[in-house]
Amino acid sequence: MRRLLKIFAVIVALLMIAFVIFQTPDTDPAEMRAKYGGEPSQFVEMDDGLTIHLRDEGPRDAPVIMLLHGSNADLHTWEKWADNLKQDYRVIRYDQIGHGLTGPAIDDDYTLSSFVGDIHAVAEKLELESFTLAGNSMGGWIAMGYALEHPERLNGLVLVDASGAPIKREGGGNLAFKLAAMPGVGRTMSALLPRSIVESSLSQSVTNQDIVTAEAVDRYWELARYPGNRSATRKRFSTLRHQYTESEAANMAVSTLVMWGEEDALVPFAAGQWYDEHLPNAALVSYPGIGHIPMEETPERSVTDLRNWIGELPLSDEEG
């Protein structure tokens, strides 16, 4: 018995040593700001003390479009849309709490109300009277929540492969997300976080593999290791995620464009159809052969669809 206990103790010790040796360190904040936070980035302090990394581009007197990235992404996911839209719109995007160069929430709160509160705080800080709000994946879930709570502030809502619909995914999915949600396993994976699993996660999220570049994988990997983001991710995955109901959807007062990749392996096309069916004033645009990130996988077509739709909205002449 003692022999077995000694063997067990040796194994545990070896595992602990291996864990210490192979865990991946955090990235350096100053280095990350220099690499991913240059012009036209701003670091804006909110009233609660949180400093948000955001980009605010385009004419100050133009209609405003705010863009919310998805889980484990950052504001750079909107780069191609922003380059196109900023010619005619004021385009605002920011790293949400627990992501990018914004880092973890001060109060460790990753509920829907916390994310929605940040939108309101950014809008107030930038003195936005009204705007169009677009979100991808988790960002779409948050945008939907904001639209339900503050419909008077929005000219339009854009859901890009948004989570939040009561539709179950059949098989598939993202391995990294599944592991992150598992107690114990998620903590270990978070500490180790090899670059290969980040690359695999991005590859599984899209069908257009051309966007899975070394530069993109490095960005996801490095910003995931920005101080505090890994613990924020674990906290976020352990927080109960609100699913929208038919009655909530029926109460949506904002005109909505639903954009979806038909080959989305994370949030199935059926979820986009659910939003289209239950939102009172919705239009659905789908993309055959495209996965979870249409604004990156098919940027020209998707931004053209957005422009065509938003051009029909009754935008205020006094925005911004």
C-alpha positions in Angstrom: 0.0 0.0 0.0 2.8 2.4 0.9 4.6 1.5 -2.3 1.4 2.4 -4.3 1.1 5.7 -2.4 4.7 6.6 -3.2 4.2 5.8 -6.9 1.0 7.9 -6.9 2.8 10.8 -5.2 5.7 10.6 -7.7 3.2 10.7 -10.6 1.4 13.7 -9.2 4.7 15.5 -8.6 5.8 14.8 -12.2 2.4 16.0 -13.6 2.7 19.2 -11.5 6.3 19.8 -12.8 5.1 19.2 -16.4 2.3 21.6 -15.9 4.6 24.3 -14.7 7.1 23.7 -17.5 4.6 23.6 -20.3 2.1 26.3 -19.3 2.1 29.2 -21.7 2.8 32.6 -20.0 0.7 35.7 -20.4 1.6 38.2 -23.1 3.2 41.5 -22.2 0.5 44.3 -22.2 2.9 47.0 -23.5 4.0 44.8 -26.4 0.4 43.9 -27.2 -0.7 47.5 -27.2 2.1 48.4 -29.5 1.2 45.5 -31.9 -2.6 45.7 -31.9 -3.4 49.1 -30.4 -1.8 51.6 -32.7 -3.6 54.2 -34.7 -6.6 54.6 -35.0 -7.0 52.8 -31.6 -8.1 54.7 -28.5 -8.1 53.6 -24.9 -11.1 55.2 -23.3 -11.7 55.1 -19.5 -15.3 54.4 -18.5 -17.0 55.9 -15.5 -16.5 52.6 -13.6 -12.8 52.7 -14.2 -12.6 50.1 -17.0 -10.4 51.2 -19.9 -11.9 50.0 -23.2 -9.9 49.6 -26.4 -11.9 51.0 -29.2 -11.7 52.4 -32.7 -13.9 55.3 -33.9 -13.5 56.0 -37.6 -15.3 57.9 -40.3 -17.0 61.3 -40.5 -18.2 62.6 -37.1 -21.5 63.7 -38.6 -22.3 60.5 -40.5 -24.8 57.8 -39.4 -23.2 55.6 -36.7 -22.7 51.8 -36.9 -21.4 50.0 -33.8 -19.8 46.5 -34.3 -19.6 43.8 -31.6 -17.2 40.9 -32.0 -17.8 37.3 -31.0 -16.5 35.1 -28.3 -12.7 34.9 -28.0 -12.4 37.4 -30.9 -11.6 41.1 -30.9 -12.3 44.3 -32.8 -10.0 43.4 -35.7 -12.5 40.8 -36.9 -14.4 43.8 -38.4 -11.4 45.2 -40.3 -12.7 44.7 -43.8 -16.2 46.0 -43.0 -14.7 49.0 -41.2 -12.4 49.9 -44.2 -15.4 49.9 -46.5 -18.0 51.5 -44.2 -15.9 54.3 -42.8 -16.1 56.1 -46.1 -19.8 56.9 -45.5 -20.5 56.0 -41.8 -19.0 56.6 -38.4 -17.8 53.1 -37.5 -17.3 52.2 -33.8 -15.9 48.9 -32.6 -14.3 47.9 -29.4 -12.8 44.9 -27.5 -15.5 43.6 -25.1 -14.7 42.8 -21.5 -12.5 39.7 -21.2 -11.2 40.2 -24.8 -8.5 41.9 -26.7 -6.7 44.9 -25.1 -9.7 45.7 -22.9 -8.9 42.8 -20.6 -11.1 41.5 -17.8 -14.1 43.1 -16.2 -13.4 45.0 -13.0 -16.3 43.3 -11.2 -15.7 39.8 -12.8 -19.3 40.0 -14.2 -19.8 38.4 -17.6 -23.6 38.2 -17.6 -25.7 39.6 -20.5 -26.6 42.7 -18.5 -22.9 43.5 -18.0 -22.2 43.3 -21.7 -25.3 45.3 -22.5 -24.3 47.9 -19.9 -20.9 48.4 -21.7 -22.7 49.2 -24.9 -24.7 51.9 -23.1 -21.5 53.2 -21.4 -19.7 53.5 -24.7 -22.6 55.2 -26.4 -22.9 57.7 -23.6 -19.1 58.3 -23.5 -19.1 59.0 -27.3 -22.3 61.0 -27.0 -24.2 58.9 -29.5 -27.9 59.8 -29.9 -28.8 56.9 -32.1 -27.0 54.2 -34.0 -27.2 50.9 -35.9 -25.9 48.0 -33.8 -24.3 44.8 -35.4 -22.9 41.8 -33.6 -21.4 38.5 -34.6 -21.9 35.3 -32.6 -21.7 36.3 -28.9 -21.8 39.9 -30.1 -25.1 39.2 -31.8 -26.5 37.8 -28.6 -25.4 40.9 -26.8 -26.7 43.2 -29.5 -30.1 41.5 -29.3 -30.2 42.1 -25.5 -29.4 45.8 -26.0 -32.1 46.2 -28.7 -34.7 44.7 -26.3 -33.6 47.0 -23.5 -32.9 50.2 -25.4 -34.9 50.1 -28.7 -35.2 53.9 -28.7 -31.5 54.3 -29.2 -31.3 52.1 -32.3 -32.0 52.7 -36.0 -31.3 49.1 -36.9 -30.1 45.7 -35.5 -27.8 43.3 -37.4 -27.4 39.8 -36.2 -24.4 38.0 -37.9 -24.5 34.3 -37.0 -25.7 35.4 -33.6 -26.0 33.0 -30.6 -29.0 33.2 -28.3 -31.7 31.4 -30.3 -33.2 28.3 -28.6 -31.8 26.0 -31.3 -29.6 23.0 -30.4 -26.6 22.3 -32.5 -26.5 18.7 -33.8 -22.9 17.4 -33.4 -19.9 19.3 -34.7 -19.0 22.5 -32.9 -15.8 24.0 -31.8 -13.5 21.6 -29.8 -11.8 24.5 -28.0 -15.1 26.0 -26.8 -16.2 22.6 -25.6 -13.1 22.0 -23.6 -13.1 25.5 -22.1 -16.6 24.9 -20.7 -15.5 21.7 -18.9 -14.5 22.2 -15.2 -10.9 21.3 -14.5 -10.2 20.5 -18.2 -11.0 24.1 -19.1 -8.6 25.5 -16.5 -5.8 23.2 -17.6 -6.3 23.9 -21.3 -6.4 27.6 -20.5 -3.1 27.5 -18.7 -1.4 25.4 -21.4 -3.1 27.1 -24.4 -0.9 25.8 -27.3 -1.1 27.8 -30.5 -2.2 24.7 -32.3 -5.5 24.6 -30.5 -6.2 28.2 -31.3 -5.5 27.5 -35.0 -7.7 24.5 -34.9 -10.5 26.5 -33.3 -10.4 29.2 -35.9 -10.2 26.6 -38.7 -13.3 24.8 -37.3 -15.3 28.1 -37.2 -15.0 28.9 -40.9 -15.3 27.2 -44.2 -13.2 29.8 -46.1 -9.8 28.6 -44.9 -8.0 31.5 -46.6 -8.7 33.6 -43.5 -6.9 31.2 -41.2 -3.5 32.9 -41.7 -0.5 32.8 -39.5 -1.1 36.5 -38.7 -4.7 35.8 -37.6 -3.8 32.8 -35.5 -1.1 34.8 -33.8 -3.5 37.6 -33.0 -6.1 35.2 -31.5 -3.4 33.4 -29.5 -1.6 36.4 -28.2 -4.7 38.4 -27.2 -6.2 35.3 -25.6 -3.2 35.4 -23.3 -3.5 39.1 -22.5 -3.4 39.4 -18.7 -6.7 38.4 -17.2 -8.4 37.2 -20.4 -7.9 33.5 -19.7 -9.6 33.7 -16.3 -12.3 35.9 -17.9 -12.9 33.2 -20.5 -13.3 30.5 -17.9 -15.7 32.7 -15.9 -17.7 33.6 -19.0 -18.0 29.9 -20.1 -19.2 29.0 -16.6 -21.8 31.8 -16.5 -25.3 30.7 -17.5 -26.1 31.9 -21.0 -29.6 33.4 -21.5 -31.6 32.0 -24.5 -34.2 34.3 -26.1 -37.8 33.2 -26.2 -40.5 33.6 -28.8 -42.2 36.2 -26.7 -39.0 38.2 -26.3 -38.4 38.1 -30.1 -42.0 39.1 -30.7 -41.4 42.2 -28.7 -38.5 43.4 -30.8 -39.2 46.9 -31.9 -36.1 47.4 -34.1 -35.7 46.6 -37.8 -33.3 43.7 -38.0 -31.1 42.2 -40.7 -30.2 38.6 -40.1 -27.0 37.5 -41.9 -25.9 33.9 -41.7 -23.3 31.5 -43.2 -25.2 28.4 -44.2 -22.3 26.1 -43.2 -21.9 27.5 -39.7 -20.7 24.7 -37.5 -21.0 26.7 -34.3 -24.4 28.4 -34.5 -26.5 26.5 -37.1 -28.4 28.1 -39.9 -31.6 27.0 -38.3 -30.9 29.6 -35.6 -30.8 32.3 -38.2 -34.1 31.0 -39.6 -35.5 31.2 -36.0 -34.6 34.8 -35.7 -36.0 35.6 -39.2 -39.3 33.8 -38.3 -39.9 35.3 -34.8 -38.6 38.9 -35.1 -41.5 41.1 -36.4 -39.5 43.2 -38.8 -36.6 41.0 -40.0 -34.9 40.3 -43.3 -32.7 37.2 -43.8 -29.6 37.1 -46.0 -27.7 33.8 -46.1 -24.4 32.7 -47.6 -24.0 29.2 -49.1 -20.6 27.7 -48.4 -19.8 30.2 -45.7 -19.2 29.4 -42.0 -19.4 31.4 -38.7 -17.7 34.7 -39.7 -19.2 36.0 -42.9 -17.7 39.5 -42.5 -14.3 37.9 -42.8 -15.1 34.9 -45.1 -17.1 36.9 -47.7 -16.5 40.6 -46.8 -17.4 42.2 -50.1 -20.7 40.5 -50.5 -21.7 40.8 -46.8 -20.9 44.5 -46.5 -22.8 45.2 -49.8 -25.8 43.4 -48.3 -25.5 45.5 -45.2 -25.2 48.7 -47.2 -28.2 47.9 -49.3 -30.3 47.1 -46.2 -29.1 50.0 -44.0 -29.7 52.4 -46.9 -33.4 51.8 -46.5 -33.5 52.6 -42.8 -35.0 55.9 -41.5 -31.7 57.2 -40.1 -31.6 60.3 -38.0 -30.0 63.4 -39.6 -28.5 64.3 -36.2 -26.6 61.2 -35.3 -23.1 61.2 -33.7 
